[in-house]
Amino acid sequence: MSSDIRRPQDVARPGVSRRTFLRSSAVGGALAAAGPIACAPSPATETEAEPAGSAPMAALGTDAFDLEDTTIGALQEAMESGERTARSITESYLARIEQLNLEGPALRAVIETNPDVLVLAAELDRQRQATGPRGPLHGVPIILKDNIGTGDRMTTTAGSHALTGWVPPVDSGVAARLRRAGAVLLAKANLSEWANFRSTRSSSGWSGRGGQCRNPYVLDRNPCGSSSGSAVAVSANLATVAIGTETDGSIVCPSSANGIVGIKPTVGLVSRIGVIPISHTQDTAGPMARTVRDAAIVLGVLAGTDPNDPATADSDRLGLTDYTPFLEVDGLRDMRIGVARRFLGFHDAVDQVVESAITAMRSAGAVIIDPVDLRPIGRPSPDGFTDLGAAETQVLLYEFKAGLNAYLAARGPSAEVRSLADLIAFNERNAETEMPYFGQERLLEAESKGPLTDQRYLAALAASGRLSRAEGIDRTMDEHRLDAIVGPTGGPAWVTDLVNGDHFGGSSSQYPAASGYPSISVPAGHVHGLPVGLSIFGRAWSEPTLIRIAYAFEQTVQARLVPRFLPTLA
């Protein structure tokens, strides 16, 4: 198969006009500059799980890269002083991508690079000289997940050959805000195809266009998903920060598995216009970074009302354009934090990481309420649902069909794939490249659903909101007067298995996902060298409080380690 990633060219830029379901009813995530390299070949034409090479890769890329674990603040200082330029920084990241994406450890984190990125970076340098920086991200390279539309020469495909060549006519709301803040849109990240809403037996981080993305800590381990490439790119220093999307777990799980910070905002804080949808009640984009500070900076850029997305109507009123005032080293003091122990118990070593995190928070002045239970006992079920997973599953299936049909139809009458039914047929015709390892059971299940007026959907939607909000997070926080709730984001990365699919251990993403409430995953520790994150979540629009807690916790434990690109665990 021919390459999709393009080399940088100094040409004029045209005008710019999760994880998967956890088997049965539990839901996983989803919405989820040119480089001198080519897109990862389709696994139909290249073996995915190559054996570990004889050459050691433990130190590859970790001792020579001059931007190793750099931050937005450090880049801004370097550009302001004249030590670096946006173009030179972009060139460094392009070289890094060339070294690690398809060569060396072959991370397959980047699916396509921006062919005009060096011109864009040079123009930002000229603007800085003439009028000063546009905003906090001026000259900072950012990678976007390949379901986030950009009105440039990069395509937006959700990793599927069905959308090969699709270039949205205008920027998504996310991309437009990043450009206005001066960001350099460097590349599109690989992802779990269709944000992992395709099969019950999928492998996170695999897409038809991008192949299998790899965990930079141990290469035969899975990066989780669906924002796999976004997390791997940040962790492996292919970019300063990245943007992911989440429906349930698709930002926080890969952030945890790849040792970085991920913020899943309140649904409605960030525009979803121009993002390939799964669920209009749960989808959101959010920042993925190596530090809480960088993630908070990007969140302030992304937040705001978009008149084309009704869910964001309150964003200007309840959100902020700057979350950095809440970065307090002493931010844990007097915070009332509940421990949701129902999410522990799936892995003894993960439990030990969480126990250490609780001890660290208590030592830093937090008031720990342990345990708290998000499940109400003995409540009636007016809508016929007693299980949040079952209700959420139905909501996502119905909303995916409605949302994707609308998105694909808007591509115009000349498009080959203009509906979910067309997509299913495309995959069947191109099974060799699109379904070499797993099928499209979720697509078929969604296609069988009716309209959003169906009583089954309305009952599931009501139950999902009731169980996750009024009887879940809100009730628990009211009863214990909590500022936040914590639990393990997930387990250590599993060995990638294209035959049997993912092997999830545990997760705490479902309640904040189904409620549409915010959640932050922060590195908390390691299990056999594999990162484990702590999730901190709470009420709607509580990002300032969560960022305060997350930053103080990060500064207390300092758990992030630079990945070593080990071929496998001894």
Secondary structure, DSSP 4 states (H G I P E B T S, - for coil): -----------PPPP------BTTTB---------SS-PPPPTTTS-SSPPPPSS--TTTTTSS-TTTT--HHHHHHHHHHTS--HHHHHHHHHHHHHHHSSSTT----EEEE-TTHHHHHHHHHHHHHHH--SSTTTT-EEEEETTB--SSSS---TT-GGGTT---SS--HHHHHHHHTT-EEEEEE--SGGGG-S-TT--TTEETTTEE---SSBTTB---SSSHHHHHHHHTTSSSEEEEEESSSTTHHHHHHTT-EEEEPPTTSB--TTBPPS-TTT-EEEEEESSHHHHHHHHHHHBS--TT-GGGTTHHHHS-S--GGG--TTTTTT-EEEE-GGG--S-HHHHHHHHHHHHHHHHTT-EEE-----S-SS---TTS---HHHHHHHHHHHHHHHHHHHHHHTT-TT-S--SHHHHHHHHHHTHHHH-SS---HHHHHHHT---TT-HHHHHHHHHHHIIIIIIIIHHHHHHHT-SEEEEE-B-SPPBP-TTT------B--HHHHHHT--EEEEEEEEETTEEEEEEEE-STT-HHHHHHHHHHHHHHH--------BSS--
